[in-house]
Amino acid sequence: MTDKTLFIVQQFERRGKKFTAGRSVEYRTAAEAIARAERDAEKFAGVVALTMAVDTDTGEVVEEPKVLARFGEVGREFRDEG
């Protein structure tokens, strides 16, 4: 089992009343993902940068996603409910 840490930026779009997840892109570092999310925040309804670990052999998530940065309106699973 080989774990890999992923750094992902997920974009969210609003078109009228419809709110959907847009494109997600993987980055090499947390800093790159956060910087991209900040830039994308001006163009999208919301953006979230997150990190998670996956097993490269099976593709299984071994560490649940953790939010690194959040901007604007994001999906329910990425909102700060605390």
C-alpha positions in Angstrom: 0.0 0.0 0.0 1.4 3.3 -1.1 -0.2 6.5 0.1 -0.1 9.8 -1.9 -1.2 13.2 -0.6 -3.3 15.1 -3.1 -3.8 18.9 -3.1 -6.9 19.8 -5.0 -8.8 22.9 -6.0 -12.5 22.5 -6.5 -14.5 25.2 -8.3 -18.2 25.9 -7.8 -20.4 27.7 -10.3 -23.8 29.4 -10.0 -26.0 29.8 -13.1 -29.3 31.3 -12.1 -30.6 29.1 -9.4 -28.4 26.2 -10.3 -25.3 25.6 -8.1 -22.9 23.0 -9.3 -19.4 21.7 -8.7 -17.2 22.8 -11.6 -13.7 21.6 -12.5 -11.2 20.2 -10.0 -7.5 20.4 -10.5 -4.6 18.7 -8.6 -1.6 20.7 -7.6 1.9 19.6 -6.3 1.8 21.5 -3.0 -0.7 23.0 -0.5 0.7 26.5 -1.2 0.1 26.1 -4.9 -3.5 24.9 -4.3 -4.3 27.7 -1.9 -2.8 30.4 -4.2 -4.9 29.0 -7.1 -8.0 29.0 -5.0 -7.4 32.6 -4.1 -7.1 33.6 -7.8 -10.1 31.6 -8.8 -12.3 33.2 -6.1 -12.7 36.2 -8.3 -14.0 34.1 -11.2 -16.3 31.6 -9.6 -19.2 31.5 -7.1 -16.9 29.6 -4.7 -13.6 27.7 -4.5 -12.1 25.3 -2.0 -8.6 24.0 -1.7 -8.2 20.7 0.1 -5.9 17.9 0.8 -6.4 14.2 1.2 -4.5 11.0 1.1 -5.2 8.1 -1.3 -3.9 4.6 -1.7 -2.2 4.7 -5.2 -2.7 0.9 -5.6 -6.5 0.9 -5.1 -7.5 4.6 -5.4 -9.2 4.3 -2.0 -9.2 7.5 0.2 -7.2 6.7 3.3 -7.5 10.1 4.9 -10.7 12.2 4.6 -10.4 15.5 2.8 -9.3 18.5 4.9 -10.1 22.0 3.8 -7.0 24.2 3.4 -8.9 27.4 2.2 -12.4 28.2 1.3 -13.7 31.2 -0.7 -17.3 32.2 -1.5 -20.1 29.7 -1.8 -19.0 26.1 -1.6 -20.6 22.7 -1.5 -22.2 21.5 1.7 -19.5 19.0 2.4 -16.9 21.8 2.5 -18.7 24.3 4.6 -17.5 25.1 8.1 -20.3 23.8 10.2 -18.4 24.3 13.5 
